[in-house]
């Protein structure tokens, strides 16, 4: 199922945008695109979506904009302590003036220019805010998919009504088929045996029974009626029925093919072809549901 969601938010100069795009897919395929350093978000985001979506290909992207941080000069106290300790160890061994402060600070490694990074608590707060806004985006995506699902459900219901109508039409043709076959069979036999020795009634009855048995499509039509009922029950369930519905469409198609192959009547064949077309339209829409 298709859908799109976008959520923007910010906290203390730290701004971000979530975008979620969903397209049709036979299974659940989640694809994440995060900025460097935010891969830890994948597990909670996957859990939020995986529990609520069963089918579809979903692209999730996160874009972050952060206010420029001012670089700061800091003293590396570890290095400074080592320098002072070394100077003390050399007292008395070398006749030299005490070191000046500017000299100590000018030594390599004592002064460092570092970016102002958020402390661990601030980073945790940012991650929590990102996950909370992702949940909002997930809700919006689900709402979009649900809206499409309702529209597709109405289309599927219409297709099932069409299929049911064709099945009823085929049943009427099938009911009249034995008499039509019987009349045609007797006429053909009469034409073939004109002026020849007659065939026994028993023999004719056996051949006619065999032809009628081969042309009998009532069992296939009964199964089609059962499939229609099963499809309506799946529609009433709501979500998570896409794969089962897809399999049911295969069964629809199987029975329709058999009806066409067994048909001994032009009208029934035409109805069978209309039935196959309606089933194909149903199957195409089923690919769009979860």
N, C-alpha and C positions, 0 to 999 in steps of 0.2 A: 504494500500500500504506500501511497505517496503522501508526503507532508513536509512542512517546513516550519522551523521555529527559530526565533532570534531573541536573545535577552542581553541587555546591556546593564552594567552596574559599575560602581566605583566605591572605593573606600580610601580616604586620606591620600589622594593623589595617585592611587593605584586603580586603574580602570581596565575593564575587560568586556569582551563580547563573545557570547556563545552562539554558534550557529549549528543547527541540526537539520540535516536533509535526509529524507527517507524515500526510497524508490522500491519497486517490486523486487522480490527475491524469493526463491523456493525455501531458503533457510535463513537463519538470523546471522547477519554479517555486520559486525561493528568495526568501523574504521576511525581511529582517533588521530588527530593532528594537534599536538600541544607544543608550546614554546619550550626551549631547552630548560631543564630544571623542574618541570612540572609533570613528569611521567607518573609520579605517585598518585595523580588524580585518576588514572585509567581504571584501577581496580574498583573504587567506589562508584565511578560513573557507569562502568560495565554492570555492576550489581543493580544499580537503579533502573537501567534499561532492560537488562536480561530478565528481570522478574516480571516485566509488564509487556514485553514485546516478544513474540515467538517467531515472526517471519518478516523478512525484509532486509534490504541493504541500506545501512544507515551511516552517513558520514558526519562525524562530530569534530568541530574545529573550535579552538580557543585562541583569541587574539588579545594580547595584553599591551596596554600602554601605561608606562610608568613615568612620573615626573622625574626630571633629571636630578640625580643625587649629587650633592657637592662633595668633592674629594676633601679629605681632612688629613692633616699631619698628626701622626701619633708616634709616641716614643715606644720603641720595642724594649720593654723593661728587662727582658731576659738578656738581650745583648748588652744593655747598659750595665746590668749587674755584673756580667762577666768581665767587662772592661774595668770597672771599679775594683773588682776583686784582684784582677791582674796587676793593677797599679799598686794596690796595697802590698802585694807580695814582693814588689820590686823596691819598696821603701828601704832606704839604707844601702841597697846594692848599687843604686845608680844615683849620682848627684845631679838632680834635675829639679826644675821648678815644678810646683804642683800644677796639674792640668787645669786649664781654664774651661768654663762651661761651654763657651762657643766651640772650643776644640773637641770636647766630648760629643756634643751634638752633631758636629761635622763629621764624626767618624762613620764610616760606611756601615749601614745596618741599624744604627741607633735611631735615626729618624725614618719614618715610613710614610708614604703618601697612599692612603687607602680610601676606597669608596665607602660611603655611609650605608652599610647593609642593615636590613631590618633585623631586630633581635629575634630569637626563636619564638617568643610569644606572639610577636607581630606577624611572623610568617605563618604560624598555626592559625591565627585569626583570618589571614588572607585565604588560606586553603579552605577553611570552614565556609567562608563567604562564597568562594568559587563553587563549592559543592552545593550550597544552598541555592545559588542562582541556576546551577545546572539542573537541579530538581524542577525549578520553575520552567526551564526550557523543555525538559522532558514532558512535563504536564501539557505544555502548549503543543508539542509535537503529537502527543497522544490524542489531544482534542481534535487536531487537524485530521489525523488518521481516522478517528471515530466518525467525524463528519463525512469523510469520503466513504467510509464503510456503510453508513446509513443510506447514502445515495446508491451505492452499488447493490445493497440489499434489495432496494426497490426494483432495480433493473433485473436482478436475479429472479425475484418473485414474478416479474412480468414474463421472463423467459420460461419459467416453469409453467406458467399458465398457458403459454403457447405450446409447449411440449405436451401438456395434458390434453389440449385441444386436438393435437395431431394424433395422440394415442387413441382418443375417443373416436376420431374419424377412421383410424385404422381398424378399430374394433368393429365398426359398422361394416366396413368393407370385408373384413374377415368373416363376419357372420353370414354375409351373402355369398361368400366364396364357394362353399361346397355345392350349392345348387348350380351356380354358374359353371363350375368345373364339371359337374355331372352332365349337364346339358351339352357342353362343348365336347366332352369325352364321347358321349353316345353318338353325336353327330360325326365326329372324326372316325369312329369305328364303323359307322354305317357307310361313310364315304369310302373307307379302305376296303370294306368287305362287299362292296356293291358287286353283285353277280358271282361272289365266291361263297364258299361254305360258311354258314353262320358259326359264331363262337358261343360256347355255352354261357348261360347266365352266371354260373358260379365263377367262371374264369373272368368274365367282365367285372363282377363284383370285387374280386380279389385285386385286379389291376386298379380299379377305381379307388378302393380303400387305400392302396399304397400311394397313389397320387395325392389323395386328400391328406394322408398322414404327413407327407413331405411338405405340403403347402400350409400346414396348420401352424399359425403364428400366435395362437392364443397364449401359450406359455411365455413367449417373449413379451407380449403385451402386458401380461400380468406382472412380470418382473419390472417392466418399465413403470407401471403404476406404483409398485412398491418403491422403486427408486425415487419417484417424484415425492412420495410421502417422506422418505428418508431425507431428501434434500430440504424439504420444508422444515423438518425437525432440526437439521443443522443450522438453518437460518435463524431459528428461534433461540438457539444456544448463544449466539453472539460471536465473540472472538475465539480465536484458536481452532477454527474449523477448516482452514484453507486446505491443508493436506488431505484430510478426509473427503472434502468436497471434490478435490482434484481426482482422487481415486474413484469417487462415485461417477464423475463425468466419463471416465474410461468405461465403466460398466454400462452407462447410458449408451455410449457409442457402440459397444459390443452388441447389445440387444438390437439397436437400430440396424446395424449391418446385417444381422441375421434375418430380420424382418424383410429387408430388401432382397437378400439372396434367396429366400424361400418364397417370395411373392410370385404368384401365378396370375396376377391381375394387374392391368396397367394402372388402374386407379390406386390400388394399394401401393404399387411401386412409387407413384408420384407422392403419395402421402409419406412413404418411408424416406424419400429424398428430402422432403420438407422437414421431416423430423430430424434427420441428420444435420441439416443446416441450423436448425434451432439449437440442437445440442452443442454444435461447434461454437455458436455465439455464447451459449452458457459457459462453455469451458474457457473461452477467452476472458470473460469477466471474472471467473473464479481465480484466474492467475493473479488478480489484483487484491485479493482479500487475504487477511491473516488467518 
